[in-house]
Amino acid sequence: MATIIDKVKSTKSERWWNQYRKEAIVGWLFLAPEAIGIITLAIFPLLFSLFLSFTDWNLIGGFKEMNMIGFGNFERMLDDSKFWKGLKNNLFFTSVTVPVGLIIAMIMAVLVHTKVYAKGLFKILFFIPYICSTVAIAAVWAALYHPSSGPINQFLMGIGFDHPPKWLVDSEYAIVSIMVIAIWQALGYQMIIFLAGLTQISEDIYESARIDGASGLQQFWSITVPMLAPTTLFLTITTVIGSFKVFDLIKFLTDGGPNDASTVLVYRIYEEGFINFNMGYASAMSWVLFLLVIAVSSVTWIIQARGKRT
Amino acid sequence: MSLKNLKLDRLLITILLSACSILFIVPLLWMLSASAKLERDVMTYPIQWIPQQWNWLENFQKVWLENVPFTLFYWNSFKLAIISTIATLLFSSMAAFAFSKLRAPGKGIMFALMMSFMIIPDQATLVPRFIMIKWLGLYNSHEGLVLMLAFSMYFTFLMRQFMMGVPNDFIEAAKIDGAGYLRVYAQILLPLSKPILATAGIIKFIWTWNDYQNPLIFLFKKELFPLPLGIQFFRQEYSNNVSLMMMAAVSAIIPLIIVFIILQKEVINGITVGGVKG
């Protein structure tokens, strides 16, 4: 009798074990393509570029002529005025486009959320530039910005500015011109995210504030703004990181010019890596970009963690 | 809504915001109008919003059927976007299935690891990926480019979140009926995940269609160019012809705007779902 029970038990646990093992194998098989893809196309290249950043490897010379040069590339960066110009432009770009874009987007979102008819139509209109190809959009703005015959300068000259800026070909205004396009294109996205945040604020809070006699502006400052804080934080981090990575508009419109006036970090990486083929130096600058992104993200994580504790 | 319910202040703000939104969309309206004009009318001031002389068809023919292989660029874009989208949906949904429904020891660590890689900016790994693609002999090929576009932790994450909400009962019931894991995945889980697959698919399609940086790095021959590189090439050929440039831009943008207007709920959902939960 006992042996039969033991037998049943053992086959049962055996079956359980087989089942468990099968599910584990199947699970890893399902995972494998994505995991291998992500590892070989994200983590391996990151480590590879760390290695390259300590070499003077030039694609044209091949691996034989590669030398380990320690921190040589990073020392070179210190004296590279183009690199610093790019970094400065990145900081300028970020410090203007992020607050300006987010403030306009938040105001638009609040107006669209409660204060207008045909809400859906506004959502679509503002969102259109975001889904358009950046290159196509840039081609349009290039025509609008044309220094002598473009509509923008014709308008400015029409209302009395005799010498309007030359925009994209003006070393003082090139980066500003690109910032305008970047804000314009991202606005719809930011507005949509704010709108999603607004729908999560309960109408009751506003109701009781109105009963207490709070004005519209008071409601905005003491309910909407604080309640939207998580959304604002999310958008701030994504737009700050996005602004570090700005490249398409600059490559297509100015190639970093005139005279490197509108160069940025990623454009420098592109220039060194894919025009001059200095893979070592380009990799070193890639790591600067990576560390910057990590730094911004950690600051945000700290803010978030504090917010949760209190 | 009856006329009585119209509130004056709300109406005023609507009108004001309409004015703003028209101003906002003016560059695109200008593009449309310029694409339909004779070249000599494009830069006239004041702007002729409605062309005095329509030249739409001639511009269209010049862009699509003459010197520049625009039709080929279009086809390349379409091909790349479709293949990358299908590949991403396949790999991401498979991984999401394992992450959400299968007991594979160590998958939690793997998930955390892969999520943390999302922080690595694409541009930071561009140089080594370029070298790897050269080693594989896939430089200047669509295969190499698709390889770069086929894996996305973002979509894997979105699908995992969705699939965790699919009740396990469905899957247990199917298993009792003798269905294998592959059938559970293909015939039960995927059909139930249609909403997230649609959303992810549309977003991925739009991103690939608009992608400029990856083709710029990984492609070299103009016969392989997708639209964004095609427009760049076009610009070098016709730098002084604004009306043709605008026709090319319109041609690149219009399909996306149509897709967006038809599927706006999915598009907006796909953009926001990562945002609000993130």
Interface residues (C-beta under 8 A of the other chain):
Chain A: Y20 E23 A24 V26 G27 W28 F30 L31 P33 E34 A35 G37 I38 T40 L41 A42 I43 F44 P45 L46 F48 S49 L52 L59 M108 L111 V112 K115 V116 Y117 A118 F122 K123 I124 L125 F126 F127 I128 P129 I131 C132 S133 T134 V135 A136 I137 A139 V140 W141 A143 L144 H146 S149 G150 P151 Q154 F155 G158 W184 L187 Y189 I192 I193 A196 G197 Q200 T231 F234 L235 T238 I241 F244 K245 F247 D248 K251 F252 V266 I269 Y270 G273 F274 M279 A282 S283 S286 W287 L289 F290 V293 I294 S297
Chain B: L6 D9 R10 L11 I13 T14 L17 S21 F24 I25 P27 L28 W30 M31 A34 V42 M43 Y45 P46 I47 L90 F91 S92 M94 A95 F97 A98 F99 L102 R103 A104 P105 K107 M110 M114 F117 I119 I120 P121 D122 Q123 A124 T125 L126 V127 P128 R129 F130 I131 M132 L147 M148 A150 F151 M153 T156 Y181 Y185 I206 W209 N210 Y212 Q213 L216 I217 L227 P228 I231 Q232 R235 V242 M245 M246 A248 A249 A252 I253 L256 I257 F260 I261 Q264 V267 I268 I271 T272 G275 V276 G278
